[in-house]
Structure formats: C-alpha cells, structure tokens
Amino acid sequence: MSLDTTASFLGRLTSSAGSPRRHSIYGTGEDRIVLDIGSLYIKAGFSGESRPRHIVPVYAGNMKTHWDPDFNGSGGIAKACGESCRVVGEFAELFDLEIGKYPDGLDALYDRLAHYLREIYFRYLLTDPKQRKVVLCESPMMPVRLKELIAKVLFENLQVPSISFAPSHMLALLTTGCTTGLVIDVGHLETTVLPTFTARPLTPFIRTTPLAGRALTKRLKELISTYGSMVIPPSTKNVPVHAKYLTPFVLEDIKARFIFVSPIMVSEASIGIAEKTLVDDMEAKYLSVSSATDILYPITISKLGRERQMGTLIIPGWIRERCAEVLFEGDEDESSVVGCALECLLKTPINLRRSLASAILLIGGTTLLPNFQARLAQEILRAIHTDKRFASLRGLADHIDFLEEHGSGKVFGANCRAWIGGSLIGSLKSTVVEITREKYSGQVPDWTTSNTITTT
C-alpha cells in the first residue's frame, strides 16, 4: 500500500478534514475505538479517521474526593467525586516503566486509568463503550502489569466487547505505505528502536535507552536552575530561579515551544559518539558558540480561576540550543539515541541491514524538536565512520535514509503515527491479536510471556 493510497483511504473514511464524523452515544456502528495510552498523554478517537479525536493530558490528583470551597466563609468540605468531576492537579506522569516495583501503587493507578478512560468515553467521545471494540496501540516494552490493568479497566469497568493489541512500531510504519523499516520511537520515558521486516516486528533485536523526553526535561530543569534567572516585580533585579516555579507543566511548555536541536559542533566532528557533558561545564562549552536569542517566559499562577503573572523567567539562548545534547551523549550505562539505533542494526542479520538502514522512521513526541532528524543523520554518519564498534556498518553510510524525506512526514505527525496506524488497522478489520470479554481471564497477550490468546 503506497503512502498516497493510505492517506486517500483515511481521507475517504473521514467526512472532511475540518469536520470529522459525529458518533452518537446510542449508535451501534462498527467503527472501533482506538486508544494510545502514553505516560503523559492519551490519544483517543474512532477508527477510519486521519487523526485522534482528542489528545488528553494527564494530571495528578485525587480520583475519589475533592475539596468543595464555601465562599460564604465556612471554608468548605470534602465531597466524593461524581461523574461530572474532572481531575485537578499538577501535570504528571500516568505510569512508570518500573511499575512492578510498586505493588501498593497499582490500586491508585487503576483508579486513575478508570477515571481517564471513563472521561474519554463519556465526556470526549460521547459513545457507549459496550457497543464498540477497542484497538490498543502498545509499545513492545510496555509492562505486562500495566497492560493487565488497562484490560481490567476496559473489560470490568467499561465492559467493552473486545480489545485488539497492536504493536505501535508496526502501526507507525504502516502509515508510510511501507512494511519494512527501522522504527525509532523517542517518547517520554525511553527510546525504543525496533526493526520491522515485512510487517513483522523483530522483537529479539529490540534496543532501548532511558535517554528520551524525561531525560531532556530533567536536563532542562538543571540548566535553568543553574544558569537561568528571574525578575519578580516590583524588583527589577535578576534573582536565581526557585524550583517551585519550574513545574512539570512549565518545563513541558518550554520544551515544546522553545527548545531546538543544533548541528554537530565542528570541533567534535572527528570523534565517535559524544561522551556526557556535566551541567557545570556546559556554559563554558556552548555559550561562546551559540547564536540563539534569550527568551523571556512569563510565570503565572491561577487563583480562583484567574491568571496572575508572578514574574518573568529568563532562559539563556544557548540552553535552548544545546539542552537536547543529552539525547546524543551516551556512555556504557546509557546508550545515546544514535548508539541505540546502531546497536540494533548490528544485532540484525546482515542481509536485512541495508533495507532497514534505508527506511528509518522517527516517531514519538521528542522527535518533533526542530532539526532533530538532521542532527540524528549527522550523528549516525559520524559514529559509523569514527567509532570502532560500528566499523562493520560503514558500508551502509551511503544508504542511510529517512522515510520522512519522501514526503510521508508531511502527512502525519510523528507523535500520532501509532494512533493513525491503529485507526487504519481498525477500519480494515485486519487480523491482529484480539481478546474478547467472554474469554478474558485476567491475562493479556505479550511477546515476553507464553500466554496463548485466540487471534481473530
């Protein structure tokens, strides 16, 4: 299936680009619900559509009670949450990859999942969960316990008819019209590199690294805390940045709006994969060679529904330009994104390497950073030519190519490709691993276990 065929197919299934089809809560249509549950955002919508209907951010908060203020002077009381309540709290991760180490937190995670999924069905999608099957886009490294919790919520709480589990890397690749490629998913919790050959994920060759969006956010917070400053009225003097102002929401907003990836420094072009640079050494290394402008970012607080500016955060331009260096600097404990990709190629059979290297696909929200793909291409070529570990891959240097360069990157966003692939699979009623509510026994299919689930 070519890219144009894929795009036109999804276009025909959507009534119009600006006005997607409306689904009635009373309907019994065959369109499936497509869910892509990430650690920071949940993407949800109907199969056959060319983009998610909603991208819901995740917040930390109590799912069972809330404080109901009394403006007459009595202070207020704690009330049980109802169907009309929304989560109020700080922008926060929904789950962590080490979920198995915190068994006491599984109940709280179940409550959060149940709350968000019910809100997605009844507030956003306005549809009856009992009437529609579900396509769940899953990362190959998603913890089995997390998958079991999601299935438990969907089957026992929402009573969906069935769940189809589909690997996100393969789904993303299908949106390009190709079935073979090296998919690099730079998400929030980790970077995952998975080769796919003729629509078959080669999971034994998968490689991961924790250098991803969360590592970038951590580096950004460290740099702003160390080198940034603030102006808090009525004073006009610059003062150090207090940690309370660098909330997860503020850091995510800065990362999305102002951070970009800069090319390789000429002085480092002859070395292999760069080693990690200490935060204390970064200003001396990058300040004199940076041309990026400083940014004035307003810090606001919300009180009684009103926004009030507390001060102005001053972010040096070189931080915007070089904050993302953490993704390209690795060591023996944590491979860089480049090292992770090349190690994956080294593990694959020799006869597959050329076809994989010539079809690299970048997905995940972190890859949306401006100039990320160009920098990654530079780093791959530098590592192949200068790092002895990858000497056997030097014959691939002339064949390194990205699928986005052939136009597919302008059709679908990298952060939504997996969901769009799930929409395509759901609309085609393709054969994927499916488990029905009648056959659900608490187990879910996973490539790391021997669970046997009937496929349809």
C-alpha positions as CSV (number, residue, x, y, z in Angstrom):
1,M,0.0,0.0,0.0
2,S,1.5,3.3,-1.0
3,L,1.5,6.5,1.1
4,D,-1.0,8.2,-1.3
5,T,-3.3,5.2,-1.1
6,T,-3.1,5.2,2.8
7,A,-3.8,8.9,3.0
8,S,-6.6,8.9,0.5
9,F,-8.2,5.8,2.2
10,L,-8.3,7.6,5.5
11,G,-9.5,10.7,3.9
12,R,-12.5,9.0,2.4
13,L,-13.3,7.4,5.7
14,T,-13.4,10.9,7.3
15,S,-16.2,13.1,6.1
16,S,-14.0,16.2,5.9
17,A,-10.7,17.5,7.2
18,G,-12.2,20.2,9.3
19,S,-15.4,18.5,10.4
20,P,-14.9,14.8,11.4
21,R,-17.9,12.5,11.7
22,R,-20.0,12.6,14.8
23,H,-20.8,9.4,16.5
24,S,-24.0,9.1,18.6
25,I,-23.9,7.7,22.1
26,Y,-26.9,5.5,21.0
27,G,-25.2,4.2,17.9
28,T,-24.1,0.7,17.3
29,G,-21.6,1.4,14.5
30,E,-18.8,-0.9,13.6
31,D,-16.1,1.7,14.0
32,R,-13.7,0.8,16.8
33,I,-12.3,3.0,19.5
34,V,-8.5,3.5,19.0
35,L,-6.5,4.2,22.2
36,D,-2.8,5.1,22.5
37,I,-2.1,5.4,26.2
38,G,1.1,7.1,26.9
39,S,2.8,8.2,30.2
40,L,1.8,11.9,29.6
41,Y,-0.9,11.9,27.0
42,I,-3.8,9.6,26.0
43,K,-4.8,9.7,22.3
44,A,-8.3,8.6,21.6
45,G,-10.6,8.5,18.6
46,F,-12.5,6.4,16.1
47,S,-11.1,4.0,13.5
48,G,-11.1,5.3,10.0
49,E,-10.2,8.9,10.9
50,S,-7.0,10.5,9.9
51,R,-6.1,12.0,13.3
52,P,-7.1,11.4,17.0
53,R,-10.3,13.0,18.1
54,H,-8.7,14.1,21.4
55,I,-5.2,14.1,22.9
56,V,-5.8,14.2,26.7
57,P,-3.0,15.3,29.0
58,V,-2.6,13.5,32.3
59,Y,-2.7,15.3,35.7
60,A,-2.0,14.2,39.3
61,G,-5.0,14.3,41.6
62,N,-7.3,12.5,44.0
63,M,-9.7,10.4,42.0
64,K,-12.2,9.8,44.8
65,T,-12.7,13.1,46.8
66,H,-12.3,16.8,46.2
67,W,-12.5,19.9,48.2
68,D,-15.6,21.9,47.7
69,P,-15.0,25.5,48.9
70,D,-17.7,27.6,50.5
71,F,-17.3,31.2,49.6
72,N,-19.7,32.3,52.4
73,G,-16.9,31.9,54.9
74,S,-17.3,28.4,56.3
75,G,-14.2,27.2,54.5
76,G,-15.6,24.2,52.6
77,I,-16.0,20.4,52.9
78,A,-14.6,17.3,51.3
79,K,-17.0,15.7,48.8
80,A,-17.0,12.4,46.9
81,C,-16.2,12.8,43.2
82,G,-19.0,12.2,40.8
83,E,-19.3,11.7,37.0
84,S,-19.1,15.4,36.4
85,C,-15.8,15.9,38.3
86,R,-12.5,16.5,36.4
87,V,-9.0,15.8,37.6
88,V,-7.4,18.9,39.1
89,G,-3.8,18.8,39.9
90,E,-0.3,19.1,38.5
91,F,0.8,17.8,35.1
92,A,2.3,14.4,35.9
93,E,3.2,11.0,34.5
94,L,0.4,8.4,34.5
95,F,2.8,5.5,35.0
96,D,6.4,4.4,35.1
97,L,8.2,1.5,33.4
98,E,9.2,0.1,36.8
99,I,5.5,-0.4,37.8
100,G,6.2,-3.9,39.2
101,K,8.4,-2.4,42.0
102,Y,5.5,-0.5,43.5
103,P,2.6,-3.0,44.1
104,D,1.0,-0.7,46.6
105,G,0.5,1.9,43.8
106,L,-1.4,-0.4,41.5
107,D,-4.7,0.4,43.1
108,A,-4.1,4.1,42.7
109,L,-3.1,3.6,39.1
110,Y,-6.2,1.5,38.4
111,D,-8.3,4.4,39.8
112,R,-6.5,6.9,37.6
113,L,-6.9,4.7,34.5
114,A,-10.6,4.1,35.2
115,H,-11.2,7.8,35.7
116,Y,-9.5,8.9,32.5
117,L,-10.9,6.2,30.3
118,R,-14.4,6.8,31.5
119,E,-13.9,10.5,30.9
120,I,-12.7,9.8,27.4
121,Y,-15.7,7.7,26.6
122,F,-18.4,9.8,28.2
123,R,-17.1,13.3,28.0
124,Y,-14.9,13.4,24.9
125,L,-16.1,10.7,22.5
126,L,-19.7,10.6,23.7
127,T,-20.1,6.9,22.9
128,D,-21.2,3.7,24.7
129,P,-18.2,1.5,25.5
130,K,-20.3,-1.6,25.5
131,Q,-21.1,-1.2,21.8
132,R,-17.6,-0.7,20.3
133,K,-14.5,-2.8,20.1
134,V,-11.1,-1.4,21.1
135,V,-7.8,-1.2,19.3
136,L,-5.0,-0.6,21.8
137,C,-1.7,0.7,20.5
138,E,1.0,-0.8,22.7
139,S,4.7,-0.3,23.0
140,P,6.7,-3.6,22.9
141,M,8.3,-2.6,26.2
142,M,5.0,-1.7,28.0
143,P,5.0,-3.6,31.3
144,V,2.7,-6.6,31.3
145,R,1.1,-5.5,34.6
146,L,0.2,-2.2,33.0
147,K,-1.4,-4.0,30.1
148,E,-3.3,-6.2,32.5
149,L,-4.6,-3.1,34.4
150,I,-5.7,-1.4,31.2
151,A,-7.5,-4.6,30.1
152,K,-9.1,-4.9,33.6
153,V,-10.5,-1.4,33.4
154,L,-11.8,-1.8,29.9
155,F,-13.4,-5.2,30.4
156,E,-14.6,-4.9,34.0
157,N,-15.3,-1.2,34.4
158,L,-16.3,-0.2,30.9
159,Q,-17.4,-3.7,29.7
160,V,-16.0,-3.2,26.1
161,P,-16.7,-6.2,23.8
162,S,-13.1,-6.9,22.9
163,I,-9.5,-5.5,22.8
164,S,-7.1,-5.8,19.9
165,F,-3.5,-5.4,20.8
166,A,-1.3,-4.0,18.1
167,P,2.5,-3.0,18.3
168,S,2.9,0.7,17.9
169,H,6.1,0.5,15.9
170,M,4.5,-1.6,13.2
171,L,1.4,0.6,13.2
172,A,3.5,3.7,12.7
173,L,5.4,2.1,9.8
174,L,2.1,1.2,8.0
175,T,1.2,4.9,7.8
176,T,4.1,5.4,5.4
177,G,2.9,2.7,3.0
178,C,5.9,0.5,3.8
179,T,6.2,-2.7,5.7
180,T,10.0,-2.8,6.3
181,G,11.9,-0.2,8.2
182,L,13.9,0.7,11.4
183,V,11.4,2.5,13.7
184,I,13.0,4.8,16.3
185,D,10.4,5.8,19.0
186,V,11.7,8.7,21.1
187,G,8.9,9.0,23.7
188,H,8.8,10.4,27.2
189,L,10.1,7.5,29.3
190,E,12.5,5.8,27.0
191,T,13.8,5.5,23.4
192,T,12.9,2.2,21.7
193,V,14.4,1.0,18.4
194,L,12.7,-1.9,16.7
195,P,13.4,-3.3,13.3
196,T,10.3,-4.4,11.3
197,F,10.6,-6.6,8.3
198,T,7.6,-7.3,6.0
199,A,5.2,-6.1,8.8
200,R,6.8,-8.5,11.3
201,P,8.4,-6.8,14.4
202,L,11.8,-8.4,15.0
203,T,11.4,-8.1,18.8
204,P,14.6,-10.2,19.6
205,F,16.7,-7.3,18.2
206,I,15.0,-4.5,20.1
207,R,17.1,-1.9,21.8
208,T,16.2,0.7,24.4
209,T,17.7,3.6,26.3
210,P,16.3,5.9,29.0
211,L,17.6,8.9,27.1
212,A,14.3,10.3,25.9
213,G,11.8,13.1,26.8
214,R,12.1,12.7,30.6
215,A,15.9,12.9,30.4
216,L,15.5,16.1,28.3
217,T,13.1,17.6,30.8
218,K,15.5,16.8,33.7
219,R,18.4,18.4,31.8
220,L,16.3,21.5,31.0
221,K,15.4,21.9,34.7
222,E,19.0,21.5,35.8
223,L,20.2,24.1,33.2
224,I,17.6,26.7,34.0
225,S,18.1,26.2,37.8
226,T,21.9,26.7,37.3
227,Y,22.1,29.3,34.6
228,G,18.7,30.9,34.3
229,S,17.3,33.9,36.3
230,M,14.1,35.6,37.2
231,V,12.7,39.1,37.6
232,I,9.9,39.2,40.2
233,P,8.1,42.6,40.4
234,P,8.3,45.1,41.8
235,S,12.0,44.5,41.8
236,T,13.9,44.8,38.5
237,K,16.9,42.7,39.6
238,N,17.7,39.3,38.4
239,V,17.4,36.6,41.1
240,P,18.1,32.8,41.0
241,V,15.2,30.6,39.8
242,H,13.4,28.9,42.6
243,A,12.5,25.3,42.0
244,K,8.8,25.8,42.8
245,Y,8.4,27.8,39.6
246,L,9.8,25.1,37.4
247,T,6.7,22.9,37.4
248,P,6.2,19.9,35.1
249,F,3.8,22.0,33.0
250,V,6.1,24.9,32.7
251,L,9.0,22.7,31.7
252,E,6.9,20.8,29.1
253,D,5.7,24.1,27.7
254,I,9.2,25.5,27.4
255,K,10.4,22.2,25.8
256,A,7.7,22.2,23.2
257,R,7.9,25.9,22.3
258,F,11.5,27.0,22.6
259,I,13.9,24.0,22.5
260,F,15.6,23.0,19.2
261,V,18.4,20.7,18.1
262,S,21.6,22.3,16.8
263,P,24.1,20.7,14.4
264,I,27.3,19.0,15.5
265,M,30.0,21.3,16.6
266,V,32.9,21.4,14.2
267,S,35.4,20.7,17.0
268,E,33.6,17.4,17.7
269,A,33.1,16.2,14.2
270,S,36.1,13.8,14.3
271,I,35.1,11.8,17.4
272,G,32.7,9.0,17.8
273,I,29.5,9.2,19.9
274,A,30.0,12.1,22.3
275,E,30.5,11.5,26.0
276,K,28.2,13.1,28.5
277,T,28.9,16.7,29.4
278,L,28.5,17.8,33.0
279,V,25.9,20.5,33.6
280,D,28.6,22.7,35.3
281,D,30.8,22.6,32.2
282,M,28.1,23.3,29.6
283,E,28.1,27.1,29.8
284,A,31.9,27.3,29.1
285,K,31.5,24.9,26.2
286,Y,28.5,26.3,24.4
287,L,28.0,30.0,25.4
288,S,30.6,31.4,23.1
289,V,29.5,29.5,20.0
290,S,25.7,29.9,20.4
291,S,23.7,32.4,18.3
292,A,20.3,31.6,19.8
293,T,18.5,34.5,21.5
294,D,17.4,34.6,25.1
295,I,13.8,34.0,25.9
296,L,11.6,35.9,28.4
297,Y,9.0,33.4,29.7
298,P,6.1,34.7,31.9
299,I,5.5,32.7,35.1
300,T,1.8,32.8,36.1
301,I,-0.3,31.2,38.8
302,S,-4.1,30.5,38.8
303,K,-6.2,31.6,41.7
304,L,-10.0,31.4,41.8
305,G,-10.0,30.9,38.0
306,R,-7.8,34.0,37.3
307,E,-4.3,34.0,35.9
308,R,-1.8,36.3,37.6
309,Q,1.8,36.8,36.5
310,M,4.3,36.2,39.3
311,G,7.4,37.1,37.4
312,T,9.5,36.6,34.2
313,L,11.8,33.7,33.7
314,I,15.0,34.5,31.6
315,I,16.2,31.5,29.6
316,P,19.7,31.9,28.0
317,G,19.7,31.2,24.3
318,W,22.5,28.6,24.5
319,I,20.3,26.4,26.8
320,R,17.6,26.4,24.1
321,E,20.1,25.3,21.5
322,R,22.1,22.7,23.5
323,C,19.7,21.3,26.0
324,A,19.0,18.4,23.6
325,E,22.6,17.3,23.6
326,V,21.7,14.9,26.4
327,L,20.0,12.7,23.8
328,F,23.1,12.3,21.7
329,E,25.6,11.8,24.5
330,G,26.0,8.3,25.8
331,D,28.2,6.1,28.0
332,E,28.5,2.4,28.9
333,D,25.4,2.6,31.2
334,E,23.1,4.6,28.9
335,S,23.4,4.4,25.2
336,S,22.6,7.6,23.2
337,V,19.8,7.5,20.7
338,V,22.4,7.1,18.0
339,G,24.2,4.3,19.8
340,C,20.9,2.6,20.4
341,A,19.9,2.6,16.7
342,L,23.3,1.4,15.5
343,E,23.5,-1.4,18.1
344,C,20.1,-2.5,16.9
345,L,21.4,-2.6,13.3
346,L,24.4,-4.6,14.5
347,K,22.2,-7.3,16.0
348,T,20.0,-7.7,12.9
349,P,21.0,-10.3,10.2
350,I,23.5,-8.8,7.6
351,N,21.1,-9.4,4.7
352,L,18.5,-7.1,6.3
353,R,20.7,-4.2,7.3
354,R,20.6,-2.3,4.1
355,S,16.8,-2.4,3.7
356,L,16.4,-1.3,7.3
357,A,19.0,1.5,7.2
358,S,17.4,3.0,4.1
359,A,14.0,3.2,5.7
360,I,14.4,4.8,9.1
361,L,11.2,6.2,10.7
362,L,11.2,8.6,13.6
363,I,8.1,8.6,15.9
364,G,7.3,10.0,19.4
365,G,6.8,13.5,20.6
366,T,10.5,14.2,21.3
367,T,11.3,13.7,17.6
368,L,9.2,16.8,16.9
369,L,12.0,19.0,18.1
370,P,13.2,21.2,15.2
371,N,16.2,19.8,13.4
372,F,16.1,16.5,15.3
373,Q,16.2,14.3,12.2
374,A,19.1,16.3,10.5
375,R,21.2,16.1,13.7
376,L,20.4,12.3,14.1
377,A,21.6,11.7,10.5
378,Q,24.8,13.6,11.2
379,E,25.4,11.6,14.4
380,I,24.8,8.3,12.6
381,L,27.3,9.1,9.9
382,R,29.9,10.4,12.4
383,A,29.6,7.3,14.6
384,I,29.8,4.9,11.6
385,H,33.0,6.5,10.4
386,T,34.8,7.1,13.7
387,D,33.6,4.6,16.2
388,K,35.3,1.2,16.0
389,R,32.3,-0.6,17.4
390,F,30.3,0.2,14.3
391,A,33.1,-0.4,11.7
392,S,31.1,-3.2,10.1
393,L,28.3,-0.8,9.3
394,R,30.5,1.6,7.3
395,G,29.2,0.1,4.0
396,L,25.7,1.4,4.9
397,A,26.9,5.1,5.0
398,D,25.6,5.8,1.5
399,H,22.3,4.1,2.2
400,I,21.2,5.9,5.4
401,D,17.8,7.4,4.6
402,F,14.7,8.5,6.4
403,L,11.1,7.8,5.3
404,E,10.1,11.4,6.2
405,E,12.3,12.7,3.4
406,H,10.0,11.1,0.8
407,G,7.0,13.2,1.9
408,S,5.3,11.0,4.5
409,G,6.4,13.2,7.3
410,K,4.2,16.0,6.0
411,V,1.1,13.8,6.0
412,F,1.1,12.5,9.6
413,G,2.7,13.9,12.7
414,A,5.4,11.8,14.4
415,N,3.6,11.9,17.8
416,C,0.4,10.5,16.3
417,R,1.6,7.9,13.8
418,A,1.0,4.9,16.0
419,W,-2.6,6.0,16.7
420,I,-3.2,6.6,12.9
421,G,-1.9,3.1,12.2
422,G,-4.3,1.8,14.7
423,S,-7.1,3.7,13.0
424,L,-6.1,2.1,9.7
425,I,-6.0,-1.4,11.2
426,G,-9.4,-0.9,12.9
427,S,-11.1,0.3,9.8
428,L,-9.7,-2.5,7.7
429,K,-10.8,-5.1,10.3
430,S,-7.3,-6.6,9.8
431,T,-6.1,-9.7,11.7
432,V,-4.5,-8.7,15.0
433,V,-4.3,-10.3,18.4
434,E,-7.7,-9.9,19.9
435,I,-9.2,-10.9,23.2
436,T,-13.0,-10.8,23.9
437,R,-14.7,-10.1,27.2
438,E,-16.1,-13.7,27.3
439,K,-12.6,-15.2,27.0
440,Y,-10.9,-12.7,29.3
441,S,-9.3,-14.4,32.3
442,G,-7.0,-11.7,33.7
443,Q,-4.2,-12.4,31.3
444,V,-3.2,-10.4,28.2
445,P,-1.1,-11.4,25.2
446,D,2.5,-10.3,25.3
447,W,5.6,-11.3,23.3
448,T,7.6,-11.7,26.6
449,T,5.3,-14.4,28.0
450,S,3.8,-17.7,26.9
451,N,0.2,-16.5,27.2
452,T,-1.8,-18.1,24.4
453,I,-4.7,-15.9,23.2
454,T,-7.0,-16.7,20.4
455,T,-6.4,-14.5,17.3
456,T,-9.2,-13.4,15.0
